[in-house]
Amino acid sequence: MVTVIIGAGIIGTSTAYYLSQSGIPPSDIHLIESSPELFASASGYAAGFLARDWFSAPSSSLGHLSFDLHKKLAEAYNGYEKWGYSRSTATSLAETIGDGEEEDWLGEGTSRAKAAKRIAENDDIRPVWLAPKHGRPDIIDKGDGTAQVDPYKLCQFLFSESKNRGVKVHQPARATSVARDSNGALSSIHIQLTQTSEEYDIPCTRLVLAAGAWTREVFTTLFPSSKIKIPISSLAGHSLLLRSKHWPPSSSTAFPQSSNSATNGSDGLKRSNKSQPPCHALFTSENLPSASYSPELFTRLPSGHIYIAGLNGDYPLPSLPTERKIDPEAIAILKTTSERLLGKGEFEVEREALCFRPVTNRGTPIVGPVRRGKEHEEGLWVAAGHGPWGISLSLGTGKVMSEMVEGKEPSAKIGGLAL
């Protein structure tokens, strides 16, 4: 049986990665990506923040599974060096910490910290890059249940591993239609290579839609007569990638280290530089004449970058992520916030970005087969709508999708994430 995955972002590549090690021939797995540039939207330009227990009940089991898989993968493949996996403390400079029951904090424009379930005891863990005028942040998590990755590099790893195993990639390409056999089951999918206009059919008995913010459009194209609606929309967000004079620090004195840090990093991973501190996540609020929003800052190692985002807007979804148009006003606001938090003249901007995250009205992703009431599409699954948690939930989603496609019991309880 041939499986086709539409969308080679973090969810699609995670699905291909786990499916290619499930025992089926990797050559029977196809990844279709429409963008000429891989990971050109949220998969490549997201924060890369990971959390274990910041999720409401429907996503909780998937969150636990995915967080553990991130750590396991990093331990197996030197994730610290390859994609910046590191333990990360999480703190807040504002009254933004909730009780873990807030499902749609993103849509309401409040802080991700509203998803946190607890505050650890208030040890003095203060980022060395935070401007001196700011007080000591409240601690949300010391790093036992939070971590950090560079999402672009993680995507590259998953994609390369899948391709090296034999997964077939069609890019840039569009899926334009599906065909069925005499029993009405999926039998093939029609592909068009967008740079050469070459067209061909490939066998397809199992189809996974993981096209992020474009998933609804893909479904409508392939199943134009279906009455089923895929309730996924787009929420755009700008970000900056910064380099600070004060990060990473020259020594580990800015952060307490565990007793075994002489042999391992504080997240338990072996490192070339044992003295590096864990990464740091900082959540706060901003009230400017031009905007009120909830900034988020995340440090990365070993690259030494600081990522700032949190300014979301209703920008039209382009046909391709490479056609995005960055808003100079949004970038100016993020720079103003960066100056307030890091200090004027204390950082350089290395990248300005805009990405489009797939969101649902209910605030949780859609992970499962396509069926609604008596309507269903046999052999079709959707894995999209993860909002700001796509990177954190990616490996767990890929794992359970590969299991469901193979007819196995999923490793997480995902009944509440059904369409």
DAPECOR-V933409 format. One line per field, one symbol per residue. phi: phi as a letter, one per 40 degrees, with the letter a starting at -180 (. if undefined). psi: psi as a letter, one per 40 degrees, with the letter a starting at -180 (. if undefined). burial: # if it has 9 or more other ideal C-beta (glycine too) atoms within 8 Angstrom, else .. Layout:
phi->???
psi->???
burial->???
This chain:
phi->.bbbbchbccccccccccccbchccdccbbbbbcccbcfcbcccbccgcbbcbcbcdcbdccccdccccdccccccbfccccagcadacbbbcbcbcbbgbccbccccgccdcccccabcdcccbbdcccddccccccccachcbbaabcccccddccccccccchccbbacabcbabbbcccgcdbabcbbcccbgcbabbdabbbbcbcfccccccccccbcccccbccbbbbcacabbbbccbbcccacccbcbcccccbbcccgccbcbccccccabbbabbbbdcababcbbbcbbccgcbbbahcbacbccccbccccbccdcccccccccccccbhcgcabccababbbccbbccgbcbbiccaagccabcgbbbbagcfcbcccccccccccccccccgccccbcbdcbcc
psi->hhhhhhhfaddddddddddeeeeihdeehhhhhdhehifebdddeidehhidffiiddedddddddddddddddddffddddffhiihihiheigehaeeehdfdddeeaideeeieihiigigghheehideiahiihdheedeiiiihddddddddddddddeehhhhhhihhdiiiiaeeeihdiihhhhddeeiiiiiihehhhhffbeeddddddddgdeiehhhghahhihiiihihieehiieieeeiiiideeddiieeeihidheehiiihhhhaihgideihagihhhiiiedeihhhaehiigiihidideeihhhdddddddddddddddhheeiihdhhihihhhiideeiihhaihihbehihhehihgifebeedddeddddddddddddefihieihedeei.
burial->.###################.#.#.#..#######..###################.##############.###...##.#############.###.#.#.####...######...#....#.#.###.....#####.#.###############.###.###.########.##.....##########.......#.#############.######....#.###############..###..#.##.#...#..######.#..#.###########.#....##########..#########.#..#.###.#.##..##########.###..##.#..#########..#########...###..###########################...#.#.#.####
